[in-house]
Amino acid sequence: MSIKPKLGPFDLTMIVVGLVIGMGIFRTPVSVARETGTPVLFYSVWVLAGLVSLCGALTYAEIGSRYPVAGGFYKVCSYAFHPAYSFMINWTLVISNAASIAAVCIVGAEYIGPVLLPETAQHEGGRKLIAIGAVLFLYIINMLGIRMSANWQNVLTVVKISMVLLLCLTVFSGHVAPASVVTSASSHSWFYIFGAALVPVFFTYGGYQQTINFGSDVREPAKNTPRAIFIGISIIIFLYLTVNYAYVKVIGFEQLKTTDALAARMAGVFFGDNGFKITSILLFLSVLGYANVNLISNPRMYYAMAEDGVLPSIFKRVNSKTQVQEVALTTFTVMVIGLLYFLSNFDKIIQYVMLFDSIGLASAAATIFILRKKTAHLDNTGIYRMRLYPWLPVLFISVYLFVTVNIFISDWQQALSGMFWFVAGLPIYFFMKRAVR
């Protein structure tokens, strides 16, 4: 059965926000402050990343408008380049997306563990049990149908936005950190500082590109996809810049470099001793929103691969009533739960995820140059066309390639390990094509 459109513009906007805002904004500002060393550079990195992400959002908005299909992130690379290269990008992204969910769920379990578990169960095993339980709960929700998943996502995303706004409002609480002298301005060049700081920042901004996976799920995708991407990324940029200002204002820049439980400390300004518990619950709901939207999105990539004959046709089987790919969803959920047993370091996974993301994002954005030629007949038919073309996609691609180079400079051994898995996708592609045939 084919996929039928059941999502409206509000649903897709909430999906965009849910795909982007995970746990990153509650963790990565500490790393960014440490890398930049001064408030001016700290803010500059967040503003630069926001502008680059807006360029990327506009690029993907046009891609989604010109080529609205299920699993669009896979399909557009296959259409513009070659199915083998598209598979190399997407098979690593599916794994890194599953790893991201696992890592974020573990962090969420660290927060909610003291609230839910007795003291004797507050260890790694107990936290992983909470994380697995959360994934299984969301799996059941998603099996009930795309409409049910979207409704849950709308609620969880509103909670997530409310929490970030709550942290932003702490600047009006009167609890302002005393002015402190910056004691550890970095001695590195701006090239190194921006490269190192942009890795965690782009990790925090990333995710909106998966919106084009819902091309077959959205009503009037040529109009609603670009609108949702633009509104969603605008909301995110506003929230990120405001909450980072609040972090520096309330905690102090020097203290921010070494702060743990960042969100809990901020919420404590309003709620005192109960701040940790309240924040723990809100953060865990934020984690559920991030995991849920990825459970909705990633099976659509399996659908696209199955359409190309890279995966067995059972992976594109859609329940006619619920619009759920039951086999694909189950497979992805099993992958997430399996990775939960092997992951325990949130910061380390950022490097792997950003390596795959930067290659994939730059490659998919580059398809706009080919799509403009191949789909020229769609011009003046109501589809979205970005202004300042081709400068916006060129800027976006250049900055992400810069981040890729910096990942190699900062840890070439880990980067080569990631590239091994990327290149390994080529023989796996030909093996899967033959096996499926």
C-alpha positions in Angstrom: 0.0 0.0 0.0 1.2 3.5 -0.8 1.6 6.3 1.8 -1.3 8.8 2.0 -0.9 12.4 3.1 -2.2 13.0 6.6 0.0 15.7 8.0 -0.8 19.4 7.9 1.5 22.5 8.1 1.3 22.7 11.9 2.2 19.0 12.3 5.2 19.5 10.0 6.4 22.6 11.8 6.3 20.7 15.1 8.2 17.9 13.5 10.9 20.4 12.4 11.3 21.8 15.9 11.2 18.2 17.4 13.9 17.0 15.0 16.2 19.8 15.9 15.7 20.5 19.7 16.9 17.4 21.5 19.3 17.4 24.4 22.0 19.4 22.6 20.9 22.9 23.7 21.0 21.7 27.4 24.6 20.3 27.0 26.6 21.8 24.2 26.8 25.5 25.4 29.3 24.3 28.0 31.6 22.8 25.3 31.1 25.9 23.1 32.0 28.3 25.9 35.1 26.2 26.7 36.2 26.2 23.0 35.6 29.9 22.3 37.0 31.3 25.6 35.2 34.7 25.3 31.5 35.8 25.3 32.0 37.6 22.0 33.2 34.5 20.2 30.6 32.4 22.0 27.7 34.5 20.7 29.4 34.8 17.2 29.5 31.1 16.8 25.8 30.6 17.6 24.8 33.5 15.3 26.9 32.2 12.5 25.6 28.7 12.9 22.0 30.1 13.0 22.5 32.0 9.7 24.1 29.0 8.0 21.3 26.8 9.2 18.8 29.3 7.8 20.6 29.0 4.4 20.4 25.2 4.7 16.7 25.4 5.7 15.9 27.5 2.6 17.8 25.1 0.4 16.0 22.1 1.8 12.7 23.9 1.6 13.2 24.2 -2.2 14.4 20.6 -2.5 11.3 19.4 -0.6 9.1 21.5 -2.7 10.6 20.3 -6.0 10.9 16.6 -5.0 8.2 15.7 -2.5 8.6 11.9 -2.0 8.7 9.5 0.9 12.3 9.1 2.2 13.3 12.3 0.3 16.7 12.5 1.9 17.7 9.2 0.2 15.7 9.7 -3.0 17.0 13.1 -3.8 20.7 12.0 -3.7 19.8 8.9 -5.7 18.0 11.0 -8.3 20.6 13.7 -8.6 23.8 11.6 -8.2 23.7 7.8 -8.1 21.8 5.3 -5.9 25.1 3.8 -4.6 26.4 7.2 -3.3 22.9 7.8 -1.8 23.1 4.5 0.0 26.6 5.2 1.4 25.2 8.5 2.9 22.0 7.1 4.2 23.0 3.8 5.7 25.5 5.6 7.9 22.9 8.3 8.7 20.3 5.7 9.8 22.9 4.2 12.2 24.0 7.6 13.5 20.4 8.7 14.0 19.7 5.5 16.0 22.9 6.2 18.0 21.7 9.8 18.6 18.4 8.6 19.9 20.2 6.1 22.2 22.6 8.8 23.5 19.9 11.3 24.1 17.7 8.8 25.9 20.6 7.9 28.2 21.0 11.6 29.1 17.3 11.9 29.7 17.4 8.8 32.0 20.3 10.4 33.9 17.9 13.3 34.8 14.8 11.3 35.5 16.5 8.4 37.2 16.7 10.1 40.7 13.0 11.0 40.4 11.8 7.5 39.3 14.3 5.1 40.8 15.2 4.1 44.4 18.7 5.0 45.4 19.9 1.4 45.0 18.8 1.3 41.3 20.4 4.6 40.3 23.2 3.1 38.3 24.0 2.6 34.6 21.8 -0.5 34.4 18.8 1.3 35.9 19.2 4.3 33.6 19.4 2.1 30.5 16.3 0.3 31.7 14.4 3.7 31.7 15.8 4.5 28.3 14.7 1.2 26.8 11.3 1.5 28.4 10.9 5.0 26.9 11.8 3.7 23.4 9.4 0.8 23.7 6.6 3.1 24.9 7.1 5.4 21.8 7.3 2.3 19.6 3.8 1.3 20.7 2.5 4.9 20.1 4.0 4.9 16.6 2.5 1.5 15.8 -0.9 3.0 16.4 -0.6 5.2 13.4 1.0 8.3 11.8 -1.8 10.5 13.0 -1.4 9.3 16.6 2.4 9.8 16.4 1.9 13.4 15.1 -0.6 14.2 17.8 1.9 13.1 20.5 4.7 15.0 18.7 2.7 18.2 18.7 2.1 17.9 22.5 5.8 17.0 23.3 7.1 19.8 21.1 4.9 22.4 22.7 6.3 21.2 26.1 9.8 21.4 24.8 9.4 24.9 23.5 7.8 25.9 26.8 10.8 24.6 28.7 13.3 26.5 26.6 11.2 29.7 27.0 11.1 29.1 30.8 14.9 29.0 30.8 14.9 32.2 28.7 12.7 33.9 31.3 15.3 33.5 34.0 17.0 36.7 32.8 14.1 38.6 34.3 14.3 36.8 37.7 16.8 39.1 39.2 19.3 36.3 39.6 22.2 37.7 37.6 25.7 36.4 37.8 28.3 38.9 39.0 30.5 40.2 36.2 33.7 38.1 35.9 36.9 38.6 34.1 37.6 36.2 31.2 40.6 34.2 32.4 41.0 31.7 29.6 40.8 33.3 26.3 41.9 30.8 23.7 45.3 31.1 22.2 44.3 29.3 19.0 43.5 30.9 15.7 40.0 31.9 14.8 40.0 29.2 12.2 40.6 26.5 14.8 38.2 28.1 17.4 35.3 28.4 15.0 36.0 24.9 13.5 36.1 23.2 16.9 33.1 25.2 18.3 30.9 24.7 15.2 30.9 20.9 15.6 28.7 20.8 18.8 26.7 23.9 17.6 25.8 22.3 14.3 24.9 19.1 16.1 22.5 21.2 18.2 21.1 22.9 15.1 20.9 19.7 12.9 17.9 17.5 12.2 15.6 19.8 10.0 16.9 18.1 6.9 14.9 15.0 7.7 11.7 16.9 7.1 12.0 16.1 3.4 11.5 12.4 4.3 7.8 13.3 4.8 7.1 14.3 1.2 4.4 11.7 0.8 2.9 12.3 4.3 2.2 16.0 3.9 -0.9 17.6 2.3 0.2 20.0 -0.4 3.9 19.4 0.1 5.1 21.9 -2.5 3.6 24.7 -0.4 3.5 23.3 3.2 7.1 21.8 3.3 9.0 25.0 2.7 6.6 26.9 5.0 7.1 24.5 7.9 10.9 24.3 7.5 11.2 28.1 7.4 8.9 28.7 10.4 10.4 25.9 12.4 14.0 26.9 11.9 13.1 30.6 12.7 11.6 29.5 16.0 14.7 27.4 16.8 17.2 30.2 16.0 15.2 32.6 18.2 15.1 30.1 21.1 18.8 29.2 20.8 20.1 32.7 20.8 17.8 33.8 23.6 18.6 30.8 25.9 22.3 31.1 25.4 22.1 34.8 26.4 20.2 33.6 29.5 22.9 31.0 30.3 25.6 33.6 30.3 23.5 36.3 32.1 22.4 34.0 35.0 25.3 31.6 35.4 28.2 33.7 34.2 30.5 32.9 31.3 33.4 31.5 33.2 31.1 29.4 35.4 29.3 28.1 32.2 32.5 26.4 31.0 32.4 24.0 33.9 28.7 23.7 34.7 27.0 20.4 34.7 23.2 19.8 34.9 22.9 23.2 33.1 19.1 23.2 32.7 18.6 22.1 36.3 20.7 25.0 37.6 18.7 27.5 35.5 15.3 26.1 36.6 16.5 26.3 40.2 16.4 30.1 39.8 12.6 29.9 39.6 11.8 26.7 41.6 14.5 26.6 44.2 15.2 23.1 45.6 12.4 21.6 43.5 14.0 22.9 40.3 15.9 19.7 39.7 12.8 17.5 39.8 10.7 19.8 37.7 13.6 20.1 35.1 14.1 16.4 35.1 10.5 15.7 34.1 10.5 18.5 31.4 13.9 17.3 30.0 12.6 13.7 29.9 9.6 14.9 27.9 11.9 16.7 25.6 13.9 13.5 25.1 10.6 11.7 24.3 9.8 14.3 21.7 13.2 13.9 20.0 13.0 10.1 20.0 9.4 10.1 18.8 10.0 12.3 15.8 13.0 10.2 14.7 10.9 7.0 15.0 8.5 8.7 12.6 11.1 9.9 10.2 13.7 7.2 9.8 11.5 4.3 8.6 10.6 6.5 5.6 14.3 6.2 4.5 13.8 2.4 4.6 10.8 2.9 2.4 12.9 4.8 -0.2 15.7 2.2 -0.1 13.1 -0.6 -0.6 11.7 1.2 -3.6 15.1 1.3 -5.1 15.6 -2.4 -4.5 18.3 -2.0 -2.0 16.2 -3.5 0.8 13.6 -6.2 0.6 10.1 -5.0 -0.5 8.7 -5.8 3.0 10.4 -2.6 4.3 8.1 -0.5 2.2 5.0 -2.3 3.2 2.5 0.2 4.7 -0.5 -0.6 6.9 -3.4 0.8 4.9 -5.2 1.9 8.0 -2.4 3.3 10.2 0.0 4.4 7.4 2.8 2.7 9.5 5.7 0.7 8.0 5.5 -1.9 10.7 8.6 -3.9 9.7 10.8 -0.8 9.1 9.7 0.8 12.4 10.3 -2.4 14.3 13.8 -2.8 12.7 14.8 0.8 13.5 13.5 0.4 17.1 15.5 -2.8 17.6 18.6 -1.0 16.3 18.1 1.9 18.9 17.6 -0.6 21.8 20.7 -2.5 20.7 22.8 0.6 20.6 21.6 1.5 24.1 23.8 -1.3 25.4 27.0 0.1 23.8 26.7 3.8 24.3 27.4 5.8 27.4 29.3 8.9 26.2 27.2 11.7 24.9 30.1 14.0 23.9 32.0 11.3 21.9 29.1 10.4 19.7 28.8 14.1 18.5 32.0 13.7 16.5 30.7 10.5 14.7 27.2 12.0 14.1 28.6 15.3 12.8 31.0 13.5 10.5 28.2 11.6 8.8 25.8 14.6 9.0 28.2 17.1 7.5 28.9 14.8 4.5 25.2 14.0 4.1 23.9 17.5 4.5 26.4 19.0 2.1 25.7 16.3 -0.5 22.0 16.6 -0.2 22.1 20.4 -0.4 24.2 20.2 -3.5 21.4 18.4 -5.3 19.6 21.7 -5.6 21.9 22.6 -8.5 20.9 19.5 -10.4 17.2 19.7 -9.4 17.0 23.2 -10.7 17.9 21.9 -14.2 16.0 18.6 -14.1 12.8 20.1 -12.7 12.8 23.4 -14.5 9.4 22.6 -15.9 8.0 23.1 -12.3 9.0 26.8 -12.2 6.1 29.2 -12.0 3.8 26.4 -10.9 3.6 27.5 -7.2 6.6 25.7 -5.9 9.0 27.5 -3.6 12.1 29.1 -5.1 14.7 30.6 -2.8 16.2 34.0 -3.3 19.9 34.7 -3.5 20.5 31.4 -5.4 23.1 30.0 -5.7 24.9 31.9 -3.0 22.9 30.5 -0.1 23.5 26.8 -0.9 27.1 27.6 -1.7 27.6 29.2 1.7 25.9 26.3 3.5 27.9 23.6 1.7 31.2 25.4 2.2 30.7 25.8 6.0 29.7 22.2 6.4 32.8 21.0 4.4 34.9 23.3 6.7 33.4 21.4 9.7 34.2 18.1 8.1 37.9 19.1 7.6 38.0 20.3 11.2 36.8 17.0 12.5 39.7 15.4 10.7 42.1 17.9 12.2 40.9 17.5 15.7 40.8 13.7 15.8 42.0 12.1 12.5 41.9 8.5 13.8 38.3 8.7 14.9 37.4 10.5 11.6 39.1 7.8 9.6 37.2 5.2 11.5 34.0 7.0 10.6 35.0 7.2 6.9 35.7 3.5 6.9 32.0 2.9 7.7 31.0 5.4 5.0 33.1 3.8 2.3 32.0 0.3 3.4 28.5 1.3 2.2 29.6 0.9 -1.4 30.2 -2.9 -1.4 27.2 -3.3 0.9 25.1 -1.5 -1.6 26.0 -3.9 -4.5 25.7 -6.9 -2.2 22.2 -5.8 -1.1 21.1 -5.1 -4.7 22.2 -8.6 -5.7 20.7 -10.3 -2.6 17.3 -8.5 -3.0 17.2 -9.3 -6.7 
